[in-house]
Amino acid sequence: MRDRWQRAIPALGTGSCQVWWAHTSAAFPQLLDLLDEEERGRHARFLRGQDRALFLVSHALARIVAARHAATVPRAIRFSALPSGGGIAGSKPRLVGPASGLELSISHSGQRVVVALSRGVALGVDVERVSSASEESSLVQSVLPRSEQQELEILPAPMRPWAFCRYWTRKEAVLKATGDGLSVSPKRIAVSPPTGAPALLHWSGPGRPAQPVHLYDLESEPGYAAALAAIGSPLECSEHDGSEILCAWR
Ligand SMILES: CC(C)(COP(=O)(O)OP(=O)(O)OC[C@H]1O[C@@H](n2cnc3c(N)ncnc32)[C@H](O)[C@@H]1OP(=O)(O)O)[C@@H](O)C(=O)NCCC(=O)NCCS
């Protein structure tokens, strides 16, 4: 019964944020029916099956959850701008039509997908798979200001890949909440040390949001780091299993 999905998604209150997790194993061809023509075109252009699965799961899940909160159906969800094809540069997904008023952010890495939604509070979410490549010195130097590099260096070596990803996800969550993405260097913003409570400490140069930025670390599965940023009001975040929701569409 496909209407199970509506009952399985709790209502989204003002001041709340829902974070929906899913795995690429939840991908199956019928989910393509939920996407629009542009999304299906982007899906078809990915060369690797893994990238197609990440895209399909994230966009189908975003549509399903947004549809529940906008009291409509997933195919009726419309975006004002979607990242252009090619998979690198992009723009913040903005909902228009029946779901306007909802704020949405999407991230994927490895085999994990995360979709976050709120009512009217700009947000950004980011997940990264922790790997030894996360600690390559060229990447560290391009992403972290000197003070953060020093914080990383004093940690025990086995902790550093995770710690780097915690820095990275906190920064990218902020830059996705503002809509800047990587058009602003992550080195320009400083966040709290990985073992400390998440916070935006400093933003050098122009572009700092006028309203306060609230940062949260998310409960991702082992081997991943994830964070969420909200601009303006703090959010009460709840985390949910999106793979189960997708199964209802089989
Ligand atoms: C947002 C951005 C930073 C992409 O980050 P990413 O880690 O590659 O990818 P994520 O999976 O976390 O996020 C991608 C999603 O963010 C959203 N997004 C894209 N640009 C965005 C922006 N400017 N603001 C907010 N959200 C954005 C999109 O929904 C996108 O998903 P989709 O393409 O499936 O629709 C992008 O703007 C960018 O600049 N990419 C450069 C890629 C890069 O160099 N990554 C380095 C990783 S070490």
PDBQT file of the ligand as one rigid body, heavy atoms in Angstrom, charges set to zero:
ROOT
HETATM    1  C1  LIG A 301      27.511  21.903  -2.294  1.00  0.00    +0.000 C 
HETATM    2  C2  LIG A 301      28.805  21.555  -2.916  1.00  0.00    +0.000 C 
HETATM    3  C3  LIG A 301      29.882  22.042  -1.944  1.00  0.00    +0.000 C 
HETATM    4  C4  LIG A 301      28.824  20.062  -3.178  1.00  0.00    +0.000 C 
HETATM    5  O1  LIG A 301      29.340  19.335  -2.116  1.00  0.00    +0.000 OA
HETATM    6  P1  LIG A 301      29.734  17.782  -2.242  1.00  0.00    +0.000 P 
HETATM    7  O2  LIG A 301      30.397  17.384  -0.967  1.00  0.00    +0.000 OA
HETATM    8  O3  LIG A 301      30.445  17.540  -3.508  1.00  0.00    +0.000 OA
HETATM    9  O4  LIG A 301      28.318  17.085  -2.371  1.00  0.00    +0.000 OA
HETATM   10  P2  LIG A 301      27.152  16.787  -1.335  1.00  0.00    +0.000 P 
HETATM   11  O5  LIG A 301      26.679  15.425  -1.655  1.00  0.00    +0.000 OA
HETATM   12  O6  LIG A 301      27.493  17.088   0.080  1.00  0.00    +0.000 OA
HETATM   13  O7  LIG A 301      26.057  17.847  -1.749  1.00  0.00    +0.000 OA
HETATM   14  C5  LIG A 301      25.521  17.835  -3.024  1.00  0.00    +0.000 C 
HETATM   15  C6  LIG A 301      24.153  18.455  -2.951  1.00  0.00    +0.000 C 
HETATM   16  O8  LIG A 301      24.232  19.762  -2.409  1.00  0.00    +0.000 OA
HETATM   17  C7  LIG A 301      23.244  20.572  -3.021  1.00  0.00    +0.000 C 
HETATM   18  N1  LIG A 301      23.939  21.771  -3.445  1.00  0.00    +0.000 N 
HETATM   19  C8  LIG A 301      24.676  21.966  -4.547  1.00  0.00    +0.000 A 
HETATM   20  N2  LIG A 301      25.167  23.223  -4.540  1.00  0.00    +0.000 NA
HETATM   21  C9  LIG A 301      24.729  23.809  -3.408  1.00  0.00    +0.000 A 
HETATM   22  C10 LIG A 301      24.898  25.099  -2.855  1.00  0.00    +0.000 A 
HETATM   23  N3  LIG A 301      25.614  26.058  -3.473  1.00  0.00    +0.000 N 
HETATM   24  N4  LIG A 301      24.326  25.370  -1.665  1.00  0.00    +0.000 NA
HETATM   25  C11 LIG A 301      23.587  24.441  -1.025  1.00  0.00    +0.000 A 
HETATM   26  N5  LIG A 301      23.380  23.189  -1.519  1.00  0.00    +0.000 NA
HETATM   27  C12 LIG A 301      23.961  22.904  -2.697  1.00  0.00    +0.000 A 
HETATM   28  C13 LIG A 301      22.610  19.792  -4.152  1.00  0.00    +0.000 C 
HETATM   29  O9  LIG A 301      21.352  19.342  -3.728  1.00  0.00    +0.000 OA
HETATM   30  C14 LIG A 301      23.557  18.630  -4.314  1.00  0.00    +0.000 C 
HETATM   31  O10 LIG A 301      22.921  17.414  -4.579  1.00  0.00    +0.000 OA
HETATM   32  P3  LIG A 301      22.404  17.024  -6.044  1.00  0.00    +0.000 P 
HETATM   33  O11 LIG A 301      23.452  17.480  -6.988  1.00  0.00    +0.000 OA
HETATM   34  O12 LIG A 301      22.226  15.558  -5.994  1.00  0.00    +0.000 OA
HETATM   35  O13 LIG A 301      21.115  17.733  -6.179  1.00  0.00    +0.000 OA
HETATM   36  C15 LIG A 301      28.965  22.248  -4.273  1.00  0.00    +0.000 C 
HETATM   37  O14 LIG A 301      28.487  23.546  -4.256  1.00  0.00    +0.000 OA
HETATM   38  C16 LIG A 301      30.357  22.367  -4.709  1.00  0.00    +0.000 C 
HETATM   39  O15 LIG A 301      30.878  23.471  -4.693  1.00  0.00    +0.000 OA
HETATM   40  N6  LIG A 301      30.967  21.214  -5.093  1.00  0.00    +0.000 N 
HETATM   41  C17 LIG A 301      32.368  21.084  -5.369  1.00  0.00    +0.000 C 
HETATM   42  C18 LIG A 301      32.725  19.618  -5.203  1.00  0.00    +0.000 C 
HETATM   43  C19 LIG A 301      34.003  19.448  -4.431  1.00  0.00    +0.000 C 
HETATM   44  O16 LIG A 301      35.035  19.996  -4.756  1.00  0.00    +0.000 OA
HETATM   45  N7  LIG A 301      33.938  18.672  -3.327  1.00  0.00    +0.000 N 
HETATM   46  C20 LIG A 301      35.107  18.450  -2.521  1.00  0.00    +0.000 C 
HETATM   47  C21 LIG A 301      34.868  17.264  -1.576  1.00  0.00    +0.000 C 
HETATM   48  S1  LIG A 301      36.360  16.971  -0.653  1.00  0.00    +0.000 SA
ENDROOT
TORSDOF 0
